């Protein structure tokens, strides 16, 4: 968030915009009153900034003005509002004052808490603005969720956030990171969450929206962000709403044959569950912020490489700050009551049974499992070779010789699965209960020949110039690493 000593009040931000000679525009707000416009009116000097305010609450009026959209609180509706109002302000005012004015349109479409308190409190807001008179416009679009229990407080929070957005557009567009951090000035993440943001147009030509989304998580504006296989920033509720979810957590540095096999096998079992059969399943690869920050400072290029490689092989990616699995599954419960599956290796399963991670919970490991497995959650466990498992338990490197040919040498060795893994003696009855009641499920149909493949071994081979790493990752991943020079890859010198 912005430093407190530099923080302008909401009133001061609005007044600063109102007193700017060349900033002039429209406020179009649907769903919670004209809260942002009210802030600007109350600040004083609004006649120098506001060309028009409009609030088309009635669906018939709204459709007549903006055209139909699938949902009234949606990105599509927001886009129609921005298009219509921006076109109108140029049509009516460009000839009169276009040479000396930077025009803007602020719009939002939101649903605050209803009288019965049964609806989702969320909304879309955006601003289209010029940075120079007569110049092309740029857009900032974001999705917010309101956490206040009272509708009036939610409206107040929206008014503050909208003011922050307009002020940021004109004052921080050259510092997009600062713009993102300023969105919750004077309101805070306990009242409002920004879980999606997209910056487009000439003011943001050099901006990668994936990094902006990551900025939301790093600075506490949200707990998770999502990217499509094509690298587009997604709004989680649109993707997850009322759908079964299967997720695999990993470092994916880089993604390997094991990562893909684990999720493919888990998916094959998950879609056969009676509660899932015939439904549209969302399959995700998830990386935690803890993993991204494991080396200290965030390496933006490393982050983008992981997202790109997962996208190259067709996976949707989730980035979260949920270190515990039970927090991750609780996050999905915001959007769906359908079954949730989590694919993981035996080593991750052992970590879940490590009680040191639950010292902060009054109920310890029992509380964590109560949260994790409620509402139809199942863990799908991928096996591990005995040799690698023994090294893991002993705290030694998981692989002595790595994957590739070494993996084939151990193809017939004993495997550690969900059925024979050992946990602490005092937790064995708990483990048996979870296994017997199918909260834990062994993954079947896996490829024994690749069980010796681990991301860190692939990474070390890439850096060492050992070409055998290429056999340990999917072909598109190997091609992308070589083409882009990722993870320290250096093309071998041409033979003399």
N, C-alpha and C positions, 0 to 999 in steps of 0.2 A: 504494500500500500504506500501512498505518498507519505513523506515525512510529515509528522504532525506540525512542526514548526513552519512548514511551507503551506499548510492546508488553508485554502480559502473557504469561507463559509458558502453555503449554497446561495444565499442572498447576494453575496459579493460576486460570485461567478455570473449570476443572472444579470446583475447591474453592469458588470464589465461588458457583457455582450450587448446590453441595451444601449450603452454609451458609445459603442463602436460605430463610427460614422457610416461604414459601408456594409454592415451586416443586416440583411433584411429577409424575412421569410414567413413561412406558414407553419402552423401547428395543427396537426390532424390527429385526434385522439379518440379511440373507441374502447369502451369497456370499464373505465374507472374514473370517469369525469375528466375534465381538462386540467389534470394535476400539474403538468409541466408548464403549460401556458399560465396557470395561476401563479406559479413561482415567479415568472417573468413580469406579470402584471404587478404583483405585490412588491417587486424589487424597485419599481419606479423607472420612468423613462421608456416604458414598453412601446410607445408610439413610434420610437425610432427603430424598432426591431421587428415588430409584429405586423405583417401585412394582413393576416387573416387567421382566425381560429375556427375549427369546425369539429363537430362531434356527431357523426351520423350513427346514432345508437340503433335505430330501427333497421331491421334487416332489409326491408324493401327499399328504404332510402339509401342504405349503404350499397346494395347491389346496383341501384340505379346510377349511383355516382361512380363507383369503382369497378363494377362488374362482379360476376360471381367468382367465388373461390371455394375449394373443397371444405374448408373450415374457416370460421370467422376469426379465431385466434390462431393464426398460422403465418408462416413465412410468405406464402403466396399472397395472402391478404395484405400484408405489410408492403410487399413489392408493388401491388396494384395501387395502394395509397400513395406511395412515393412517386410512382410514375405519373399518376393523374395530377397530383398537386404540384409537382415540379414543372410538368408541361404547362399547367395553367398559369403559374407565376411568371414563366418566361413569356407566354403568349400575351399576358396583360401588362407586364411591367418592363420587359427587356428594352423595348424601344424608348420608354420614358426615362429609365434610370440604369439600364444595363451597363453603361460605360463606367459607372462609378459605384456599382453595388455588387457584392458577392452574395448571391441568392442562396437560400437554403430551405429545405423542408424537413421538419421533424414529424415523425409519425409513430404511433404505437397502437397496438390492438391487444388488449389484455383481459384476463378474467380474474378478478379479485374474489375473495372468499364470499360465497353466497350465504343467504340467510340461514340455511340448514347446515352450512359448513361441510358439504359433501363433495365439492368440486376441487379440481386441481387449480391452485393459484399460480398462474404463470402468464407470460406475455412476450410479444415480440416488439422491439422498438428499433428505430433506425433513423439516421439522418443522411440526407443527400445535400452536398454543399459544394460551392465553388471556393477555390483558394485565391483566385484572381477574377476581377470583373470580366465577364464575357468568356471565361474559361470553361473547360469541360468539367462536369461534376464528378465527385467521388462519393462513395457510400461507406457507411459503417452500419452494420446490422448485427443485432445481438438478441439472444433469448435469455429471459430472466425468470427466476422462480422466487416467489414471495413466501417468507417464513413467518411473518407476523400472524397472530391468531385473530386479529381484528381487521376488518376491511378498511377502516379509516386509516389505520397505521400502514396498511399495504399501499393505499393510495398516496400517503405521504412519502413512503419510500420510493415509489415510482417517480414522484415529482422530483425528488433529489437526484435519482439516477439519470433521469432524462436531462436534467440541467447539467450534470457532469458530462453526459455524452455530447451535448451541443458545445459546451465550453471546450472539451477535449478536442473536438473536431477542428475548431478554429485555432486553438492555442498549442495543441500537442501533436498535430498530424505529422510533423517532422520527427517526433519521438514516439513511435507507436507503442513501445514498451511502457512509457510513462502514461500514455493515453489509456492503456489497458488498466494499469494500476489505479488510475484516478476514478474509474467508473463507480467505485463504491465509497468514494470520499463522503464523509458525514453521514453514512448510513450503515456500512459494515456488513460482513458476510453472514452475521447471525440473523440479519433481517432480509437480505437479498442475495441471491446466487446468480452469477452470470455463467452459464454452462456452454455457451456457444457465441463466438464472435467472428465476423468476417469483414475484412477491409478490402475494398476494391476501388479501382479508378486511378487516375494519374498521380494523386497525392500519395498513393501506396504502391507504386510500381515495383519497388524493391522489397516489398514485404512478403514473407512466406507465412500464410495464414496458419500453417501447422505450428510454427513457432509462437504465433500469437495465442493459439489455443493452449499450447504448453505453458505459456505465461500465465494463463488463467489459473492453472493448477498450481504452479510454483508459488504464486502470490496469494493463494487462498480464496480466489473468487469462486472456485468450484472444486469438486473433488475428482472429477473425471471428464475427459474429452475423448472424442471418437473421430476416426478417419476412415473414409471409404478406401477400397482397393486402389482407386485412382488418385488418392491423396486429398480428396475433398474433405473439409471439416463438416461433420455431421452433427445434428442435434439428437442427443441420445434418446429422448422420449419418442421421437418420430421413428427411430429404428427399433426400439425395444418394446413399444406399447403392445401389451397383451400377447406377447410371443414367448415361446420356450427359448431359453438361452443356454448355450454351451460355450464355455470359456476355457482357454488354456493360458496359464501364466508362465512367463519365461523371460530370459534376458534377450534371446534371439540375436546374439552378437557373435556370429550371424545365425540366422535360422538354418536348422539342419534337417537331414532326413528324419531324425528321431522326432523333432518337433512336429513335423508334418504327419508322420505316421501315427503319433500319439493322438492328434486331433482327428485325423481321418477315422481311426479305429473307434475312438470314443463317439464320434458322430454316428457311425454305423450302428452302435449299440443304443445310443440316445434316441434316435428316431424310431426305434422299435418299441420303446416304452409305451404302454397303453395310453398314458396321459399325453403323449407327444405325437403318436402316430397320425399321419395325415396333416399335421400342422406345419406352418411356415416357421422354421427354426432359424434363430440368429446365432451364427458361429463367430466367435471372437478370439483374437490373440491379444493378451493383455500384458502390459509392461508397467511396473510400479515406478513412481518417482524415486523410491529408494534405490532401485536398480540403476536408473539413469544418473543418479548422483553418487553412485558407489565410488567413483574415482575422485570425488570432491566437487569441483566446479562442473556445471553442465556443459557438455560438448555438443553444441547444436548440430554440427555435421554428423556426429555419431548417431544422435537421435534421429535425424532425418534419414540416415542410411538404413537404420533398422525398420522404420516405417515404410520406406520405399521398397525394401526387399520383401517384406511381408505382403505389401500391395502387389508386387510383381507376380506373386504366386496366388493372388486372388483373395487374400484375407482382409477382413475389416479389423482395425486395430483400436484398442482402448488403452488410454494412458490414465492411470489413477494414482492417488496418494494413499490407497488403502493397503497398508502393509499386512494386515490380517485378512484371511480369507472370509471370515464371518462378516467383516465390514463390506467386502466386495459383494457378497450375495445379498446383503441388506440393501445395497445400492440398487441392485436389479429389481428388488421388491418395490421400489418407488414406481416402477413402470409396468410391472407384470406380476400376476399371481400364477402364471404357468410354471411348469417344472424348470428348474435350473440345474445344469450339470457342470461339473468342474473336472477337467482332465489334468492329471498331474503324475509325476514320477514317484516311485517309492520313496526317494529321498525327501521329497516335499511332504509326503504323508508322515514320515517320521518327525519332521519339523513341526507339523501341526500338533503332534502329541508331546511336544517339548513344553513343559509347564512354565518355563521362565518367561515365555512370551505373554503370559496372562496375569502377571503380578499386579497389573493395574486394574484388573477386574475384580470386584468384590466376590464374585462366585468362581473365580479362577477358571480352570479348564472346562469345568462343567457349564459355566455360563457361556463360554465361547462356543461350545458345541451346541448348546441350546439355541444360540443365535444362528449358528452356521446351518444346522440341519432342519430348522423349522420350515414349514411351508414347502415341502417337496423339493429338497436339494439332495443331489447324489454326487459322490466323488467317484471318478473313473480313474483307476490306478494302473499306470504303465509299469511293466516290470523292469528289473535291473539285474545285471549279471552279479553273481555272488562275489566275484573278485572286486568289482567296482563298489559294490555295497559295503564290503568289509573295509575298503579303503576310506569310504565316506564316513562310516561309523568311527573309524580310528582318527579321523581328521586329516588324513593324507590326501594327496591329489587323487581324484576319482579314477583317473586312468594312467597307467604306467606307460603304455606304448601308443595310446590314442586309438583312433578308429581305423577305417580303411581295412587293410589286410589283417591288422591285429584284431579287429572285431570278428572277422570270420574264424579266426583261430579259437575264439571262445564261444562260437555259436552253439556248441553242444554242452556248455557248462551249466551248472545249477542256476536257476533263476529265483530271485526274490520277488514275490508278488504280494498282493493284498492278503492272500490266504496264509502265507507263512512268515511274513515280516514280524519281527519281535519289537514290542514296546516295553516300557518299564513294567515290572511285575505288578505293581499296584494299579496299573491301568489296563491290564490284560482283560479283565471282565468287561470293562467299558468298551474296549476294542471289539471283543467277541459279540457284544450286543449290537454294535454298529454294523459289523459284518453280517451277522445273522439276519438283520432286518433290512439289508440291502441299502444302507446308507453309503456303504463302500462296495464298489464293484470292480473286480479285476478286468482289465482290458484284454480282449482276446483278438486273435487274427493278426497280431503284430508281426513285424519282420525281425526274426531273430538275428539276421545277419548284420543289422545296423545298431545293435544295442551297445556297441562300444563307442558310438559317436557322441562327442560332447562339444558344445559350442566353444569352450575355452581351449580345447585341443585344436579345433579348426582355426581359431584365432592365432594360436601360437605358430601353427604351420604356415599360415598366410604370411606372418611377419618374418618367419625364418626362410621364406622362399621355397618351402617344401610343396611341390605341386600335388601331392596326394590329397590335399585338403579338398580339391575339386570333386573327389569321389564321395565326399561326406555331406554335400549340400545339394539341393535340387539344381538341375541344370540352369534354369533361368537365374537363380541366385548366383551361381558361379560366374555366369556371363556378365551379370550386372557388377559384381565385385571387381572383375578384371577390367571392364569397360570404364568404370568410374574411379578405379583406384581406391576402393574402400578398405577400411580396417588395416591400413598399412601395406596394402598390396602394391608391389612394384613389378612391372612386367620384366621378364628375363631379357637380358641383353641379347641382341641378334647374334646368331652363331657366325664366327669369323670364317 
